[in-house]
Amino acid sequence: MSPYVALLRGINVGGKNSLPMNRLAGMLESLGCSSVRTYIQSGNVVFAASEVLARRVPRDLSDMIRKKTRLDVPVIVRSSDEFAGAARKNPFLAADVDPKTLHIAFLADVPTPARVAGLDPGRSPPDELVVVGREIYLCLPNGVGKTRFTNAYLDAKLGTVSTLRNLRTVEKLVRLCLG
């Protein structure tokens, strides 16, 4: 059993798509995951599972949520090593920027180079983005609420599902994976 991080998109946001964290934890446990811990109400979960089980969690958990709550919730999973690596590789960390402006969009799949090239880097000035594998690193000086690099835009352009977390949340989840 190894540690993993599950990121759910769009739950408990603005009073919509309500899913209590204790219920979410119970769902993961019923799938066979152990050591389930949630962080804040926006769908961040650290859990232990075999590699085989962890690969099934995005589909199986999303299906279970749909059956029990009628919510369509995308789920993205990373191993603790992948998640910590994504945090370390943030290209904006080396720049002299306010860490509060940094976010990572985690993608369900690696987008093709052609899809990445289709992103408009000038879509939302002064915001910046860098795509690296299954992550998009964002620097959003005016805040996530004002960017035009939305999940809908990223999903449509890249042909996959994304979910965004701020740097502080990512760092906290890395620490939870460590124990």
N, C-alpha and C positions, 0 to 999 in steps of 0.2 A: 504494500500500500504506500503510495506516494502522495504528497500534497499537490493540490490543484486549486485553481481559481476559476469560479464561474461568474460571469458578468451577464446580468439580465438587462435588457433594454426596455425602457419606458414604463417601469412599474413605480407606483407611489410618487408620481410626478404631478404636481399641481392638483392634488386631490383626485387624480384619475388612475385607473388600472390598479386598484388597491389589492395588495398581496402582503399580508403580515409576514414578517421575517420568520417567526416561529413556525408558521405553516409551510413556508418555503423550505426551511431546514428539515421539517418532517417529510416533505416530498423527496428530498435528496436521500434521506435515511431510508425511505421505503424503496428507493432504487438500489440500495446496497452500499451507499457511501457512508463513511464514518468520520468522526471528529469534525462534524459540520459546525462552522461558526460563521455568522453573518456580521457584516459591518455596515452601519447606517441603514436606512430604509430603502435605498435605491437599487437593491438587487446585486449586492456584492457578497460572494460566499467563498470561503475557503473550506476545502473538504479533502479527505483522503480516499483514494480509490486505486484499484488496479488500472493499468494502462488501457486494458480492454473496456472496462466499465467507463473510464473517463471519456473515451472516444464516443460512447453511446449517450453520455449525459446531455449534450446539446439537444439532440432529437427527442430522447425519452422524457427529459424534464419539460421541454416545450410542449410535447404532446400531453403530458400529465396536467400541466397548468391549463391548457386549452380545455381538457375534459372536465376538470374540477371547477374552473372559474370562468370559462368562455373567453379568456383573454388570449390573444395571439402575441406571445412574448418570445422574441429571439433570445437564444442563450449562446454565449461564446465561452469556450473553456481554454485555458492555458495551463500547462504544467507550471509548478512554482519556479523552475529554472527558466522556462520561456518567459514567464511574467517578470521575474527579476531582471533577466537580460533585456527585455523591452524597456524597463525603467532605466537601466544603465546606459542604453544606447541612444537616449534622447539627444539629438544633435543641438538642441537649444540650451542644454545644460552648460555647455562650454561658452555660450554667448553671455554677455552681461545683460540678462533680462530678469525681470521680476518672476520668481518661481510661481507666483499666483496666476500668471498668465499662461502657464504651460498645461497642456492636456494631451492625452493619447486616445486616439480612436482605435479600438481593437476590432479587427476584421475577421469574419468567419473564414475567409479564403484569401489566398494570395491573388491579387488582381494581375491581369496580364499587363505587360509593358504598354501595349496600345491603349488600354483603359487608363492607366496612370497618366500617359501623355495627354489624354483627353481632359484632365483636370485643368481648370483655369486658375493659375496661381494669383492672378489679379482680380479675382471675383470679389474679394472682401478686404480691401486695404484698410488698415495696415496689417491685417492677419497674414500669417505665413503657415505653410504646411510642407512637410517632407514625408514621403511614403517610403517605408523600409519594410519589405516583406509583408507581413500581416498586421502592420501597425502604421498609423498615420500620426506623426508628431505635429502638434499645432501650437503656435504661439498666438494668443488672442488678446492683444493689449486692451481692447475695449470690452472684453468679457465674452463668455460663451453665449449669452443671450442676444448679443448683437451681431454675431458672425453670420455670414452667408454660407459658411462651410458646415451645413447642417447634415444630420444623418441622412435625410432624404436625398440631398445633393450627392453626398459621398456614395450612398448605396446605388443610386441611379448611374452615376458616372463609372463606378468601379465594378458594378455587377455582383455585389456581395452585400452582406449585412455588416453594419458597424454599430458600435456602442462606445460612447465617450466617457472618459474619467479624467478628473483633474489630477495634477501631480501629487497633491497631498493624499488623495484616496489611493492612488497607485502605491505610494510609499508605505502607507498603512497596511495595505494588503500584502506587500512583500514582507513586512515585519510579522504579520499574522502567519504567513507560511513558514516562517523560521521558528515559530513556536510560541 
